[in-house]
Amino acid sequence: MNNMISPLHQTAIEHPNAVAIILPNSAAELTAGFNKTASASTASNDTQTAISYAQLSQLVLALAQQLSGQGVAKNHRLACISRNNLEMICLYWACIDLRALFFPISPRFPAAQISQLCLRFNINYYWSEADLTPQLASVLATQALPQPITTEVTFKLNLNTSKPLRPFAIDASQPVNVILTSGSSGTPKGVVHSLSNHIASAKGSAENINLDKGDSWLLSLPLFHIGGLAIVNRCAIAAATIVLSTEQALVKQLAQTPLSHLSLVSAQLSQILDTDATVLKHVKALLLGGGAIDLLLVKQLAQLHISAFCSYGMSEMSSQITTAAINSANHLGTALPQRQLKLVDGVIWVKGPCLFLGYLQASPDHTLSASQQRAEPILERPVDENGWFCTNDQGQFDDQGQLHLLGRVDNMFICGGENIHPEEIEAALRAHPDIAQAIVFGQYDAKFSLLPAAIIQFKAPQAQLTTEVIGSIEALLLKFIARFKRPRHYYPWPDNIESASLKIPRKQIIAAVKSQYNLDSL
C-alpha cells in the first residue's frame, strides 16, 4: 500500500493561497465567489478568474460527494466527453479521491464511436459538456450502461470555509485514469495509469524543465491525451498555475496572457511563428512533442533565443521518456530520472516507475454484474520477465549517448532489397514550405515489391498535387534523401480522420487512401 492524499490536496495544505487555475473570460462569467482579477495585458474591463489551491481542493471534495451520491464508487469507470474546462479538471481529481477510473474521451468522436467505446470498456457513468449531452443521451439510451451523471459544479457551490471538507487517504499504486492511444491495428487501447506513475513522471520532468510556485502552464493539450493530463499533475505537484485555453486563436491568447510554460506540437508552433513570434517572449520553457521537429523550426527558435525542449514520450510511460534542449543534431537526449531505456537490436525498450499499469481489458460480452463492476479492472501488461516494455520504436545512440529516433518497426518496408524508413522521407517532405504533414507507405509494385508512396497535407487547403507542385517537391527531396527513396506516387490527405492520440493516425490515413484509390487490389 502507498497511502497518501492526492497532490492537489497536499498542495492546498502547504500553499493554500497559490493560484491553481486561471479561467478564461467566458468561464469567469459563470463563476461566483472566487477572486476576480483584471487581465494584466488588456485595457478592457474583461476579467479572468483565479482559483486558489485551497478553493480547488474544496471544489473537488464537494464534487466527490456529489458523484458518490449518484452512485460513483471505487473501480467504477467514468467517461468524460468534453474539451478542457474546470469541470474536467475537478472530475479528474474527484475520481482519484473516489478511487474511480477517470476515462476522458475526445468530444470530436462521433456519438456512435463514443457509444462503442463505452460498450467495449464497460463504462459505468458518463459526463459530457452541455452541447453534447442531448445527442449522446439519445445514442446511449439503448444501452444499460453507462448512466449519465450531473455536476452542479463547482461554479455554484457555496463553500463553507469554517468547516472545510477533509481529504481521505488513497493508495497511489491503484488505477486512477485511462488514456486512449492508437494500437498497431489502429484500434484504440486503454492505457491505465496510477497516481504513482504521474508523480514519478512529473518529478522526472522537473529535473530538465524547472517548474515553480507562481509559474503558469497553458493547458493547450487536451486532457484525453497524456500530454494534457501530465500538465495537470505537474502543476499540482509544483503549486504552479494551470491557465485554461480560450476560444481565441492561440497566438492571441499568448499576446494577452503572459505564460511561463507551454506544451505544443510542431504544427501549433509553426502557426505561432508565422503569425507573431513576439508572443513567446515571456515563455521560460517550451516543450515540443508529437513527432519529429523540422530543422527550420530549430533555427527559428535559436534566432529568437527561446528556451525550447524536444522530447520522446508515450502514453505507456506517462508522457516524457527523454528530454533535450532543442538541437540541430535532432537528438532527443537521455532518459529522465525514474525512467530506464535500452536498445535491443535497434529497438527501444523502457521501464521504471512511470511505466503504466497495463491496457484495460474489456468483457467479451460487454456486460458486467454488479459485483464485477466494483472489482479491480483486468489489465494486460506486456512486459518481459524483468519488467521491460517494448516500444516498437527504432532508435540509436550517438557518441555522446543521446537518443536518435529512427521510426516505427512496423512502418519500415523493403524496396528492391533496401530498407525504407518512412519517417526519414516524411521529414524531408515536411521541409517543403507548402507541406504541413506527410505520410509515406509502401505501395505494391510488380518489379520492386513495394515502392514509396506519399500522402500530402498542404498548409493551404486549396493547394493541389499538380505536376508542377510534385516536381518542386521532388527537387527539394533529392537534396535530403537518396534518389531510390523518393516517392513514386502522391495522394492528397483524406478528410474527417479523428485520432485517439496527439500523434498522426497514420494507419487510419493509409487505410483511407488505399480504400479510396483501390490500392489493395493492385
N, C-alpha and C positions, 0 to 999 in steps of 0.2 A: 504494500500500500504506500502511496506517495501523497499523503494528505496535506492540504493547503487550502487557502482561499484563492479565488481567481486573481490574476494580476490586476484586473480592474479594481477590485475591492481593496487589494493591498495598497495600490497607489492612492486610492481615495483616503485611506487612513494616513499614509505618510505625506501626501501632498494634496490635501483636500481642496485647496483653492486654485490649484493648477488648472488651466483650461484644457478640457478633454476634447471638446468638439466645437468647431465653429460652423454654424448652419448658414446656408445661403439665404438671400433676401426672401425668396418665395416661401421657404420653411419658417423663416423668422416671423412672418406674418401670422403663423398658426400657433406660435409658441407663447405661452404666458408664464410669468413668474421667474424668468431667467434674466441674466444680465444682458441688456441691450447695449451694444457698442456701435458708435458711428463708424462707417467704413473709413479706414485711415487714408485711403488714396482717392476718394471721390469727394466732390464738393456738394453733392446732393444730400437729401435727408434720408437716403436709403440706410438701412441698418443691417447689421449681422447679429446673430445671437450666439453668445458664448456660454457653453455649459461646462461647469467645473466637474472635476472628478468626483467630488462628494455628491453633487447633484446627479451625475450619470449613474453612480453606484446605486443611489436610491431609486432612480427610474427603473433600473434593471431588476432590482429586488422586488419592486412593486409589480413589474410586468411578469416576473416569475410566478408571483402569487396569482395573477390573472390567468396565466396559462395553466397552472395547476388546477385552478377552479374549473377549467374547461376540459380537464382530463389528461393533459400532457404530463407524462411521468417518465421515470428512468427508462432508458433504452427506446422510448418512442422516437419516431422519425418525423421531424417537422420540415416539410418543404417550404421554402420561402422564395416566391417568384416575384422578383422586384429589381428595380435599379437601386443603386446605393442611396440610402436615406437613413434618418435617425432610427426608424423602426427596425431596419435590418441590423444595424449595429447592436441595438438593445436586444433583439431576438437572439443574436449570436451569444451574447454574454448570459442571457437568461437561460438558454438551453444548457450552457455549461453548469449553471447553478442547479438546474433540474436534473442534470445528467441525462438529458435527451440529446438526440443527434440533430444538429443544425445542418440542413440539406438545401443550400441555395441553388436555384435554377435560373438560367437566363430567361428574362421575360420576352426575349425576341424569338424564343422557340414557339412554334405553332402549338395551339392548345392540345391538339391531338398527340403531339410528341410529348408534351408535358404529362398528359394522361398516361401514355405508355411507360414513361419513366416512373411515375407514381405506382403503377402496377408492378413493374419489374422489380423495384426496390422496396416494395411493401411499405409505402409511406402511410403513416397513421393520420397525420394532420397536415393542413397546408394553410399558408397565409400569402396573400398577394396584394400588390398595390391596387388602389381603388379602381382605376380604369380597366384593370384586367379581370377583376373579380366576377362580374356577370358572365363573361364569356367562358371563363374557366369553370365556374359553377355549373353552367349548362353542360359542358363536356363531361365533367366529373360526376354528374348526377346519376349516371348509370352504374357507378362503382360503389361498393360498400365502403371502401376507403379510398382516399383519405377524407376526413371530415374537416370542414373549414373552421378556423379559429378567428376571433376578432381581437384587436388590440385597441384599448381605449387610449393608446399610448399616451402615453408619455407626455404628449402635449397638454392634456387636460387634467393630469393627476395633481391633486393637492398634497404635496409632500409635507409630512409632519416632522419638522426639524427637531422638535423637542423629544420625540420618540422615534428615532431612526430605526429602520429595519436593519437587522444584522445578518451578514452572510454566513452560510453554513460551510463547513469544511467539505472539500471534494477530493476525489482521487485523481491526480493529474495524469495517471497512466491509462485512464479509461477513455473510450472513444468519445469525441466531442463534435466532430463535424465530418461531412462527406463533400469532396470536391470532384466534380465530373471531369474526366480527362479522356481524350480520344484514345482508344486502344489501337492495336496494329490493324484491326479489321475495320476501323472507323466507328465501331460501336462504343459509346461512352462507357468507361469504367468508373466505379465509385471509389475514390481514394479516401480512406478513413485515417484521420489524424487524432492524436491525443493532445492534451494541453502541454504535456512534456515535450512533444515534438515541436510545437510552436515556440515554447520558451527557449529550447536549445537553438532553434533556427534564429530567433531574434537576437540572442546573446552572441552567437557567432557572427551574424551580420554586423553587429555594432563594433566588432573588432576592426573592420575596414571602413565602415561608414558610421561615423560617430553621430549619435542622436541623444540630445539632452533635453531636460525640462525646459520648456519655453520654445523649443524648436517646433516647426509646423510642417506636416507632410500632407500633400494634397492626395485625397483618395480618388485618384484618376483611373484606377483599375477596379473592375467590378468585384464584389465580394464572392461571386460564384467562380472566380479564378483565384488560384493560390496567391498570386501577387497582391491582390486586394486584401485578402484575409491576413497576409503577412504584415501589411501596413498597420492594420488594426492592432495586432498583437505587439508589434514593435513599439508603437506609440504608448500603449498601456503600460508596458514594462518600463519605458523611459520617462513617463509622465510628460510626454510630448503631446502636441495638439493635432488632431485629425481635422483637416479642412475639407468639407464636402464640396464636390464639384457642382457648379451651377449649370443651367441650360445654355449659358453663353458658350461661344467658341472658347476653347482652352486658352488661346493666346490673350483673349480679352480678360478672362478671369485672372490670369497671371499678372496682367497690367494693373488690375485693381487691387489685388491681394498679394502682397509680397510673401513669399514662401521660402523656407529653408531647404526643404527636401522634395524631390519629385521622382516618381517612377513612371517611365514612359516606354513605349515600344518605338522602334525606329521611324515608323510612319508618322506618329504623333510629333516626334522631334523634328522631322523634316518639315512638317507643316508650320511649326513654330518658327523655325529658322528662315523659312521662305517668306513669312509674314512680318515678324518683328522680333529679332533675336534679343533686343534690349530687355524684354520682359523676363529674361533669365538672369539678370544681373544680381538679384538678391539670393539666388539659389546656392546653397553651400554644398549640396551633393545631388547629383543627377544620376539615377540608376537606370540603365538601359537593359531591356530584356526582350524576349520574344523572337530571337533569331540573330542571324549574322548582322554585323554593323558595317555599313559601307565606308570605304576609305574617305569618301567625300565628307561624310559626317564627322569622322575623326579629325580631319583637317579644319573643318569649320569650328568645332568645339575648341581645338587648340588655339586658333586665332582669337577666339572670344575669351580665352582663359577661364573656361567653365570647368569646374571640378566634376568630371563625369566618370562613371564606372560601368564596365561591362560585366556580365555575369553568365555563368552556366548554371541552370537550375531546372527543377521539375517538381510537379505536384508530389510525387512519391518521396521527395526529400524535403518537403515542407518549404519550398521556394529555393533560395540560393544554395549552390554547392561550392562553386568557386567565384571569386570576385577579383577584378583587377582594375586599376586605372586604365581608362580607355587608351588604346595604343595602336600605332600603325602596323605593328607586327601581327595584330589580330589574335593575340593570345588572351586567354581568359583567367589567367592567374593560377593559384594553387588552392587546395581545399581549405575552406574556412575552418575555424575551431569547431569541434564537435561534429565534424564530418571526416570520413576517410574515403579515399579514392585511389583506385589502382587500374592498370590496363592489363587485360588478359587477351593475348593475340590481337591487340589493337582495339579491343572493345572495353568501354568504361564500365567498371563495377564500383558500387558505392555502399557505404554502411555508416552506422553511427546513431546517436540519439535523435537525429532529425528524421530517420527513416520511418515511413508511415507504418501504421499497424497492419494494413492489408487492404485488399479490394473487397468491398461489400458484396456478399453473395445473396442472390435472390432466391425466394422459394420457387421451386419448379412450377407449381400451380398458382403462384401469386396470391396465396391465401395463408393466413396465419391465425391460429387460435388465440384467444385472449392471453393465455399463459405464454405462448410463443412471442407475442408482441412485446412482452415485458422481459424476454430473455436476452442475454448478451447476443449482439449481432454475430453472425457467422462470417469470418474473414478468411480470405485466401492471401497468404503472404509468401510470394515466390522468391525465396532466398535460398542460398546454398547452406551446407551444414555449418558454415562459420558465420552466417548472417549477412553475407554479401548479396546485393541486389544487382542484377544485370540490367543496364540501362538500354542496351541495344544501340547506343551511340558509339561511333568510332572516333578515336582521338589519338593524339600523340603528344609526347613531352618534348620541348626544345632543350637546348643545352643548359638552360637555367631552371629546368624543371617546371616550366609554365605549360599549362594545358592548351592545346590547339584542337578545336573540334573539326572533324572531317566530314561528318554526316551520319545518317542512319544506316545501320547494317541492312535493313530491309528496303532501302531506297536504291542501293547500288545495283547496277546491271552490267552485263558484258556485251560489248560491241566489237565484233571482229576479233575476239581474243583479248581486248583491252578492257580493264576495269573502268567503268564510268561512275563517278560520284556526282550525282545531280547537283548537290549543294555548291560545288565548285563552279559549275556552269551558271547556276542561278545567281551567284554573287557577281559574276561577270555581266550577266544580263541587267542586273539592277544598277550597274554603273552607267547605263544609258540614261541620259537626262529625262527621257519621257516615260520611263518604265517605273511603276510603283512596286510591283511584285511579279515574280516569275516562278513557275514550277516546271521542272524537267523530268521526263519519264522515258522509259524505253518503249518505242513503237515497233511492232513486228516488221521485219524486213527479210525477204527470201534469201538474200545474199549474206547479210551481216547478222542475222538472227534478231537483233534489236538495234535500232538507231535512235539517237537522242531526238526528242520532240519537246517543244516548249509551249507552255500556256502563259499568255502575257496579259497582265493587267496594267493598263496605261494610267498615268496620273490624270490626264484629261479624258473624261468619259466618252467624248465624241471621237477619240482617236481610233484609227483603223489599221489593220495589218495589211497595208498595201505593199506592192513590190518594192516601192521606193523606201518605205519605212523598214522593211525587212533587210534591205540592202545596207541601210545605215546601221542597223543592229549588228549585222554580221561583220561589218568593217570594224566596229568597236570591239566585238568579241575576240577577233583574231589578235588583238593586242594583249589579251589576257590568257587565252587558252590555246591548246594545240588545235590544229585545223580539224582533226578527226573527231574532236569532241563537240564541234558546233552542231546546233540543232538542224535537222533536215526538214522538219515540219513545224509550223507555227499555228496556234489556235488561240482564239480570244477567251478571256476569263469568263466562266459561267456566272450567271446571276443567282441570287437567292440561296446561297450556301451558308448555313449557320453552323458554328462550331461550339463545342463544349470547352474549348481551350483557347488561350490567347494565341497559341501557335496556329499557323495556317492549316486548315483541314485538308492536307494535300491528297489523301486517299479519296475523300469525297469529291474533290475537284477533278482529279484524274478520272474517276469513275463517271462523273457527269459528262466530261468531254468525250470519253470513249463511247458512251451511250449515244450522245448527240451526233457524233460523226461515224458511228457504227464501226469503230476500230477493232473491237473484239472479234469481228467476223473476218478480219483480214488474214 
